[in-house]
Amino acid sequence: PIFDKRKQLIGENKYNQILDFFSPNDAQNKVLDIGCGVGEVIDVFNDNGWNCEAIELNPVASEWLLKKGIKVFNDTLDNYQSEQQFDLIMAWNVVEHVTNPKEFIQKAHDLLRPGGLFVSEVPHGNSMLIDYCRSSGMDPLRILQGEQHIMLYSISAYKELHQMCGFKSTLIQTNGLDVGTIFDCSNIDVPRDAISSLQELVDSKLYGDLLRGFWIKPDVLMSAKIEFHDFVLNNRTVKQAEEIYQQRIN
């Protein structure tokens, strides 16, 4: 029952958001979920006919995934090898746990097909909740988690990490539980509707406690367009930029 509820509330929400980046005619897309836990997200993709694969270190969770018909590698991304490339790679609340995030993101980039989508989510180091923790001295376990969360990211650091590895940002948003967590820690009873409205305002300002990014691995045409744009910004003439653009795509 708990898994089904999480799958409905969390998995389906994430699936529907990601689906906006794909054509309805894209059949048999390949998806890799890194550090997927018991798989409340990847299982929704599995239900909808995607070719699913997962990486999960926990052996109990891995066994659960296998029983649901999902191919799983019971280890870490460091030791994962694959000759195929994926259309979609996801890493929900994983990057903050790794000791070498650049190496992690780079490997995800290498496993993704040109034009593919990488979705990552990490705790936001400059969120409303973190500011509350700093001012109050309180530590909601789901955010800091002692030594488990090695890094909390600002938006600029989060962008730079992915861009260094060759990704192009399409959307960055925050999805937080800041308001509800703060009221709970303060033992203040507030109607859920009011909490939801306040959290929407917080997230609209990119002040929520989770950063969620949607990153494209540029294909040849997209890379050429990006390079064209950069050349124009660097005071090259449009004619020079157009010549270089044509060289890249021909």
MIKEKE-304559 format. One record per atom (N, C-alpha, C, O, CB): residue in one letter; x, y, z. Coordinates in steps of 0.2 Angstrom, whole numbers, plus 2048, in hexadecimal, padded with zeros to 3 digits. Atoms other than C-alpha are relative to their C-alpha. Glycine has a CB too. Example, Ala and Ser with C-alpha at 12.3 -4.5 7.8 and 13.67 -1.06 7.14 Angstrom:
// MIKEKE-304559
a8047FA800 a83E7EA827 a804806800 a809805803 a7FB800806 s7FC7FA7FF s8447FB824 s7FC805803 s7FF80B804 s8028027F9 
***
This chain:
// MIKEKE-304559
p8047FA800 p800800800 p804806800 p80380B7FD p7FB800806 i7FC7FA800 i80E80C804 i8038017F9 i8048077F7 i805800806 f7FD7FF806 f8178097F4 f7FB8027FB f7FD8077F7 f8037F97FD d8057FE805 d80780B7EA d7FE807801 d7FD80B7FC d7FA7FB801 k8027F97FF k80381B7F2 k8068057FE k80580A7FB k7FF801808 r7FA7FC802 r8158227EF r8008007F8 r8028057F5 r8077FD803 k800800807 k81481C7DD k7FB8047FD k7FC8087F8 k7FE7F87FE q8067FC803 q8038257DA q802807801 q80180B7FD q7FA7FE804 l7FF7F97FE l8088357E3 l8078037FD l8078097FB l800801808 i7F97FE802 i81B8367DE i8027FE7F9 i8038027F5 i8057FE805 g7FE803806 g81E82A7D0 g7FC8037FA g7FF8057F5 g7FF7F9800 e8057FE805 e80F82F7C5 e8018087FE e80180A7F9 e7F97FF801 n7FE7F9801 n8138427C8 n8068017FC n8068057F7 n800803806 k7F97FF804 k8258407C2 k7FF7FD7F9 k8028007F4 k8057FD804 y801803806 y8208357B4 y7FD8057FB y7FF8067F5 y7FC7F9800 n8047FC804 n8138417AD n8048077FE n8048097F9 n7FA802803 q7FC7FA802 q81F8507AE q8067FE7FB q8078027F6 q804803807 i7FB802805 i82D8467A5 i7FD7FF7F9 i8008007F4 i8047FA803 l803802806 l821841798 l7FF8067FB l7FF8057F5 l7F97FD801 d8017FA804 d81F853792 d8078017FB d8068057F6 d800806804 f7FA800804 f83185178B f8017FB7FA f8067FB7F7 f806800805 f800805805 f82D843780 f7FA8007FC f7F58027FE f8017F9803 s806800804 s822840771 s7FC7FA802 s7FF7F5804 s8037FF7F8 p8048067FF p813835773 p8017FA7FC p8007F47FE p7F98027FF n7FF805804 n81982B765 n8077FC801 n8097F77FE n8018027F9 d7F98037FE d82A82676E d7FE7FA803 d7FD7FA809 d804805804 a8018067FD a827814771 a8077FC802 a80C7FD7FF a7FC7FB7FB q7FA8037FE q83380977A q806804802 q80C802800 q8027FA7FB n7FB7FC7FE n83D817781 n8047FC806 n8017F880A n7FE806803 k7FB8037FB k84C81178C k801805806 k80380A805 k8067FD7FD v7FF7FB7FA v84C81879E v8057FC805 v8047F6806 v7F9802803 l7FC8037FA l8598157AC l7FF805806 l80080B805 l8088017FE d8017FD7F9 d85581A7BE d8067FE804 d8067F8806 d7F97FE803 i7FA8017FC i86581C7C8 i7FE801808 i7FC807809 i8068057FE g8017FF7F9 g8638197DB g7F8801801 g7F6805804 g803806803 c8077FF800 c8508167D9 c7FC7FD806 c7F67FE806 c7FE7FC7FA g8048037FA g84C80E7EA g7FC7FA7FE g7FE7F67FA g7FC806803 v805805801 v83D8037E9 v7FC8017F9 v7F87FD7F7 v7FB7FF806 g8027FF807 g83980B7D8 g7F98037FF g7F58017FA g8007F97FD e8067FD801 e8298157DA e7FF8047FA e7FA8067F8 e7FE804807 v8007FD807 v82E81F7CB v8017FC7FA v7FD7FC7F6 v806806800 i7FE805805 i8368127C0 i7FA7FC7FE i7F97FA7F8 i8067FD801 d805805801 d8278077C2 d7FA8037FC d7F77FF7F9 d7FD7FD807 v8057FC804 v81B8147BB v8027FF7F8 v7FE7FE7F4 v7FF807802 f7FE801807 f8268147AB f7FF7F97FE f7FD7F87F8 f808802800 n801807802 n8268017AB n7F97FE7FE n7F77FB7FA n8027FB806 d807801801 d8138017AC d7FE8037F9 d7F98017F6 d7FC803805 n8017FD807 n81380C79C n8047FE7FA n8048027F5 n800808801 g7FD803806 g81D801791 g8088037FF g80A8017FA g7FC8027FB w7F97FE801 w82F809793 w8047FB802 w8037F6805 w801806805 n7FB8057FF n83E7FF792 n804802806 n808806806 n8057FF7FA c7FE7FE7F9 c8438007A5 c8067FD802 c8077F7802 c7FB800805 e7FA8037FD e8547FE7AD e801804807 e80080A806 e8067FF7FC a7FF7FC7FA a8598037BF a8077FE803 a8097F8802 a7FA7FE805 i7F98027FC i8698047CA i7FE802807 i7FB807809 i8068057FD e8028007F9 e8668017DC e8047FC805 e8057F6803 e7F87FE801 l7FB8037FB l8727FD7EA l7FD7FC805 l8007F7807 l805805803 n8038037FA n8667F77F7 n7FE7F97FD n7FA7F97F8 n7FA804803 p802806803 p8647E47F4 p7F97FE801 p7F67FB7FC p8047FA803 v8088017FF v8527E37FB v7FC8047FB v7F88017F8 v7FE802807 a8047FC805 a84C7F17F0 a8027FD7F9 a7FD7FD7F5 a803807800 s7FF803807 s8557E97E1 s7FC7FA7FF s7F97F97F9 s8087FE800 e804807801 e84C7D87E4 e7F98027FF e7F57FF7FB e8007FC807 w8077FD801 w83B7E27E5 w8008027F9 w7FA8017F6 w7FF806805 l8017FE807 l83F7EA7D4 l8007FA7FB l7FC7FA7F6 l8068057FF l800806805 l8437D97CC l7FA7FD800 l7F77FA7FB l8067FB803 k806803800 k8337D27D2 k7FB8047FC k7F68017FA k7FE800807 k8057FC804 k82A7E17C9 k8028007F9 k7FF8037F5 k800807803 g7FE801807 g8337DC7B9 g8048057FD g8058067F7 g7FA8007FC i7FB7FB802 i8407EA7B9 i8077FE800 i8097FB806 i7FF806804 k7F9802800 k8517E67B4 k804805805 k80480B804 k8038017F9 v7FC7FC7FB v85D7EC7C2 v8077FE801 v8087F8801 v7FC800807 f7F98017FF f86F7EE7C5 f801802808 f80180780A f8058047FC n8007FF7F9 n8727EB7D8 n807802802 n80B7FF805 n7FF7FA804 d7FA7FD7FF d8817F77DA d8008077FF d7FA80A7FF d8067FD7FB t8007F9801 t8868097D7 t8028027F9 t8047FD7F5 t805803804 l7FE7FE807 l8888137C7 l8077FF7FE l8087FE7F8 l7FD8077FF d7F8801801 d89B8127C9 d8017FA7FC d8057F97F8 d804801806 n7FF806802 n89A8007C5 n7FC7FD7FA n7FC7F87F8 n8007FB805 y805802805 y88C8007B8 y8048017F9 y8078067F7 y7FA804800 q7FD800807 q8917FC7A6 q7FA7FE7FB q7F67FA7FC q8067FB7FF s806801805 s8857FD797 s8028027F9 s8058077F8 s7FA803802 e7FE7FE807 e8887FD784 e7FA8047FD e7FB8077F8 e8017FA7FC q8067FC803 q876805781 q800807803 q803808808 q7FA7FC801 q8017F97FE q872817783 q7F8801802 q7F47FD7FE q8028057FB f8078007FD f86281C78C f7FD8077FD f80080C7FC f7FF800807 d8047FA802 d854829786 d7FF804806 d7FF80B806 d7FA7FE7FD l8027FC7F9 l85182E799 l8047FD805 l8047F7806 l7F9800801 i7FD8027FA i85C82D7A8 i7FE804806 i7FD80A805 i8088007FF m8027FC7FB m8568327B9 m8047FE806 m8077F9807 m7F87FE802 a7FC8007FA a85F8357CA a7FC804805 a7FE80A806 a8078027FF w8047FC7FB w85283A7D7 w8047FF807 w8047FA80A w7F97FD801 n7FD7FF7FA n85B8407E7 n8067FB801 n8067F7806 n7FB7FF806 v7FA805800 v86B8367E3 v806804800 v80B802804 v8007FB7FB v7FA7FC801 v8788437DE v803803806 v809803807 v7FF8057FB e7FE7FE7FA e87984A7EF e8047FB805 e8077FD80A e7FB804804 h7FD8067FC h87F8397F6 h8077FE7FD h80B7FB801 h7FC7FA800 v7FA802803 v88E8377EA v806804802 v80580A802 v7FF7FF7F9 t7FA7FC7FE t8A083C7EE t8038037FA t8078087FB t8057FB803 n7FD7FD806 n8A48407DC n7FA8027FB n7F97FE7F6 n8057FC7FC p8067FF804 p8948487D4 p8028027F9 p7FE8007F5 p7FD806803 k7FF7FF808 k89D84E7C4 k8017FA7FD k7FF7F97F7 k807804800 e7FF807803 e8A383C7C1 e7F97FD7FF e7F87F97F9 e8047FC804 f807803801 f8918367C4 f7FC8037FA f7F98007F6 f7FC801807 i8047FD805 i8898437B9 i8037FF7F9 i7FF7FE7F4 i7FF808801 q7FC802807 q8968407AB q7FE7F97FE q7FD7F87F8 q807801801 k802807802 k89282E7AB k7F97FF7FE k7F77FC7F9 k8017FB806 a807800802 a87F8317AA a8008037F9 a7FC8017F5 a7FC804805 h8007FC807 h88383D79B h8027FB7FB h7FF7FA7F5 h805806800 d7FD805804 d88D82F793 d7FB7FA7FE d7FB7F87F8 d8077FD802 l805806801 l87F822795 l7FA8037FC l7F57FF7FA l7FE7FD807 l8067FD803 l87282E78D l8018017F9 l8078037F7 l7FE807804 r7FF7FF807 r86F82F77B r8008077FE r7FD80B802 r7FA7FC7FC p8017F9802 p87183F772 p7F98027FF p7F57FF7FC p8048027F9 g8077FE800 g861849774 g7FC7FD806 g7F67FF807 g7FD7FE7FA g8048037FB g85C83F783 g800804806 g80380A807 g8047F9803 l8027FB7FA l856846794 l8037FC806 l8027F7808 l7F9800801 f7FD8027F9 f85F8457A5 f7FC804805 f7FC80A805 f807801801 v8047FD7FB v8548497B4 v8037FF807 v8047F9809 v7F87FE801 s7FD8017FA s85C84C7C5 s7FD804805 s7FA80A804 s808802800 e8037FC7FA e8568527D6 e8047FF806 e8077FA808 e7F97FD802 v7FC7FF7FA v8608587E5 v7FD805805 v7F9809803 v8078027FD p8017FB7FB p85E8617F5 p8028077FE p8088077FC p8027FE807 h7FF7F9802 h85E8747F2 h804803806 h80180480C h7FA8047FE g7FC7FD7FB g86C87C7FD g7FE807802 g800809808 g8078007FF n8027F97FE n86488D7FD n7F8801800 n7F58067FE n8038057FA s8078017FF s852888800 s7FD804806 s80180580B s7FE7F9800 m8037FE7FA m84688F80C m8017FC806 m8027FE80C m7F88017FF l7FF8047FA l847880817 l807800802 l808800808 l7FE7F97FE i7F98007FE i85A880817 i802807804 i805807809 i8058007FA d7FF7F97FC d85A89381C d7FC7FF807 d7FF80280C d7FC8067FC y8038017F9 y84E88E82A y8047FC804 y8057FD80A y7F97FC7FF c7FB8047FC c85A880830 c806804802 c808804808 c8027FA7FB r7FA7FC7FE r86888D830 r7FE805806 r80280680A r8038047FA s8027FB7FB s85E89983A s7FE7FD807 s7FE80080C s7FB8057FD s8038037FA s85688D846 s8047FB803 s8037F9809 s7F97FD7FE g7FC8067FE g863880848 g7FD7F9800 g8007F5803 g802802807 m803806801 m857873844 m8027FC7FA m8057FF7F5 m7F8800800 d7FE804806 d85B864838 d7FB7FB7FE d7FB7F6801 d8077FD802 p805805803 p84C85C82F p8047FA7FD p8087FB7F8 p7FB8037FC l7FC805802 l85384B82C l8007FE7F9 l8057FC7F6 l7FE7F9804 r801802807 r84D84981A r8048057FC r8058037F6 r7F98017FE i7FC7FB804 i858858815 i8077FF801 i80B7FD7FC i7FE807801 l7F98017FF l86985781D l8027F9801 l8087F87FF l802805806 q7FF8077FF q869845823 q8087FF802 q80B7FA7FF q7FF7FC7F9 g7F98017FD g87A84782C g8057FF7FA g8068047F6 g8007F9803 e7FB801805 e888840821 e7FE7FD7F9 e8027FD7F5 e8067FC803 q802804806 q87D838814 q8008057FA q8018047F4 q7F97FD801 h8007FA805 h87A84980A h807803800 h808808804 h7FA805801 i7F97FD800 i88C84D805 i8008077FE i80480B800 i8047FC7FB m8007F9803 m88785D7FB m7F98027FF m7F47FE7FD m8037FF7F9 l8077FC801 l8788697FB l8028057FA l8078097FB l7FD803806 y7FE7FC806 y8788737EA y7FC806800 y7F6806801 y7FF7FC7FA s8037F9803 s8748857E6 s7FE7FF7F9 s8007FA7F6 s805806801 i803801807 i86B8877D6 i8068017FB i8077FE7F6 i7FB8067FE s7FB7FF804 s87B88E7CE s8057FA800 s8087F87FA s804807802 a7FC805800 a8868807D4 a7FD7F97FC a8007F67F9 a8027FE807 y803806803 y8798737CE y8008017F9 y8017FC7F5 y7F8800803 k8007FF807 k87887B7BD k8077FF7FD k8087FB7F8 k7FE8077FE e7F9800803 e88B87C7BB e8027F8800 e8067F67FC e805804805 l7FE807800 l88D8697C0 l7FE7FD7FA l8027F97F7 l7FD7FD807 h803804806 h8828637B2 h8038037FA h8047FF7F5 h7F8801800 q7FE7FD806 q8888707A5 q8077FE7FF q80A7FD7F9 q800807801 m7F9802800 m89A86B7A9 m8017F97FC m8067F77F9 m8047FF806 c800807803 c8958597A3 c7FD8007FA c7FC7FA7F7 c7FD7FB805 g802800807 g88E85F793 g7F88007FF g7F58007FA g8027FA7FC f8087FF800 f87B861798 f7FE8077FE f80180C800 f7FD7FD806 k8037F9801 k87086F792 k7F9800804 k7F57FB804 k7FE8007F8 s8058007FC s86387479E s7F98027FC s7F98077F8 s801806806 t8077FF803 t850874799 t7FC803805 t7F7807803 t7FD7FA7FC l8047FE7FB l8488777A9 l8037FE807 l8057F9808 l7F97FD800 i7FE8017F9 i84D8797BC i7FA803804 i7F8809803 i807804801 q8057FE7FC q84087A7C9 q8017FE807 q8067FA808 q7F97FE7FE t7FF8027F9 t83E8787DC t7F97FC801 t7F47FF7FF t802805805 n8068047FE n83286B7E3 n8017FF808 n8047FA80A n7FF7FA7FC g7FF8007F9 g83186E7F6 g7FB7FE805 g7F57FD803 g803806802 l8058017FB l829869806 l802804806 l80180380C l8007F8802 d7FD7FB7FB d83187880F d7FB802805 d7FC80180B d8038067FD v8057FC7FC v821880816 v7FD7FB805 v7FD7FC80B v7FA8037FC g8038057FB g81987081D g8067FD805 g8047FC80B g7FE7FA7FC t7FB8027FC t82A86A824 t801805806 t80280380C t8077FF7FD i7FF7FB7FB i82D87B82D i7FA800805 i7FB80180B i8018077FC f8068007FC f81B87B834 f8007FA805 f7FF7FB80B f7FA8017FC d8008067FC d81D86983A d806801806 d8047FF80B d8017FA7FC c7FA7FF7FC c82E86D842 c7FE805806 c80180480C c8068027FD s8027FB7FB s82687C84B s7FA7FE804 s7F7802808 s7FF8077FC n8068027FD n817872850 n7FA8057FF n7F6806804 n8017FF808 i8067FB802 i80B87E847 i7FB7FC7FC i7FE7FA7F6 i8038067FD d805803804 d7FB877840 d7FD8057FB d7FA80A7FD d7FA7FD805 v8027FB806 v7F787F82F v7FC7FB7FB v7FE7F67FA v8068037FD p804804805 p7EA879823 p8047FE7FA p8088027F7 p7FA8047FD r7FC803805 r7F186E815 r8008057F9 r8048067F6 r7FF7F97FE d8017FB806 d7EA87A807 d804806801 d8078087FC d7F8802800 a7FC7FA7FF a7F388980F a8077FE7FF a80B8027FC a7FE803807 i7F9802801 i80387F80F i8027FF7F9 i8078017F7 i8017F9804 s7FF801807 s80187A7FD s8018077FC s8058077F8 s7FB7FC7FD s8007F9803 s7FE88C7F8 s806804801 s8098077FD s7FA804802 l7FA7FD7FF l80D892801 l8067FD7FD l80A8007FB l801800808 q7FB803804 q8188857FA q8008017F9 q8068027F6 q7FF7F8801 e8007FE807 e8138897E9 e8038077FF e8078087FA e7F98007FD l7FD7F9800 l81889B7EC l8087FF801 l80C8027FD l7FD805805 v7F98017FF v8298957F3 v8037FD7FA v8097FF7F8 v8017FB806 d7FD803806 d82C88A7E4 d8008047FA d8058047F6 d7FC7F97FE s8007FB805 s8278987D8 s807804800 s8098077FB s7FA804800 k7FA7FC7FF k8368A17DF k8077FC800 k80C7FE801 k800804806 l7FA804800 l8428927DD l803800807 l8097FF808 l8058027FB y7FE7FF7F9 y8438927F0 y7FE7F9804 y7FF7F980A y7FD806804 g8028067FD g83D8807F3 g8067FB802 g80C7FD7FF g7FB7FC7FC d7FB8047FE d8478727FB d8037FB7FC d8087F87FE d7FE7FD807 l7FD805805 l84A8677EC l8018037F9 l7FC8067F7 l7FB7FA800 l7FF7FE807 l85286C7DC l7FF7FA7FB l8027F57FC l8078037FF r802805805 r84B8637CD r8028027F9 r8008087F7 r7F97FD800 g7FE7FD806 g8548657BC g7FF7FB7FA g7FF7F57FB g807801800 f801804807 f85085E7AA f8068027FC f8068087F9 f7F98017FE w7FA7FF804 w86085D7A0 w8007FC7FA w7FF7F67F9 w8067FF804 i800803806 i86285978E i8077FF7FE i80C8037FF i7FD8057FA k7F9801803 k872851786 k7FF8027F9 k7FC7FF7F5 k8027F8801 p8017FE807 p87385B776 p8027FB7FB p8087F87FB p8048077FF d7FD804805 d874852766 d8048057FB d80580B7FD d7F97FD7FC v7FC7FC804 v87E859757 v7FD8067FE v80080B7FE v8027FC7F9 l8037FA802 l871865751 l7FF805806 l80080B805 l7F97FE7FD m8017FB7FB m86D86C762 m807803802 m807809804 m7FD7FC806 s7F97FE7FE s88086D766 s8028067FB s80580B7FD s8057FA800 a7FF7FB805 a882877756 a7FC806801 a7FF80C801 a7FF7FE7F9 k8047FA7FE k87488375B k803803806 k80380A806 k7F97FE801 i7FD7FD7FA i87C88576C i8068047FE i80780A801 i8017FB806 e7F97FD802 e88D889764 e7FF8067FC e80280B7FD e8047FB7FC f8027FA804 f885895758 f7FE806805 f80080B804 f7FA7FF7FB h8027FB7FB h87D89E767 h806803804 h806809805 h7FB7FD805 d7FA7FE7FC d88D89F770 d8058047FC d8078097FE d8047FA803 f7FB7FC805 f8978A6761 f7FD8077FF f80080C800 f8007FC7F9 v8037F9801 v88A8B475F v801804807 v80280A806 v7F87FF7FF l7FF7FC7F9 l88B8B8772 l807802800 l809807804 l7FE7FB805 n7F97FE800 n89E8B9770 n8028047FA n8088057F9 n8057F9800 n7FE7FB805 n89D8C6763 n8027FE7F9 n8058027F6 n805805803 r7FF802807 r89F8BC754 r7FB8027FB r7F58037FE r8017F87FF t8057FE804 t8968C1745 t7FB7FB7FE t7FD7F57FF t8038037F9 v805805802 v8868B8740 v8027FC7FB v8017F67FA v7F98037FF k7FD804806 k88E8B3730 k8057FB802 k8057F5800 k8038057FA q7FB8057FE q89D8AB738 q7FC7FA804 q7FE7F5803 q805804805 a8048057FC a8918A2745 a7FC7FB7FB a7FC7F57FC a7FC803805 e804804805 e88689C736 e8057FB7FD e8037F57FB e7FC8047FB e7FC804804 e89589572D e8027FA805 e8037F4802 e8068047FE i7FE8067FB i89B88B73D i7FA7FC801 i7FB7F6801 i803803806 y8068047FE y889885740 y7FF7FB7FA y7FE7F57FB y7FA805800 q801804806 q88887E72E q8067FB800 q8047F57FE q8008047FA q7FB805800 q899875730 q7FF7FB805 q8007F5804 q807804802 r8018057FB r89386D740 r7FB7FB7FE r7FB7F5800 r7FE804807 i806804801 i883866739 i8017FC7F9 i7FD7F87F8 i7FA804800 n7FF803806 n88A861728 n8057FA800 n8077F77FC n8028057FA 
***
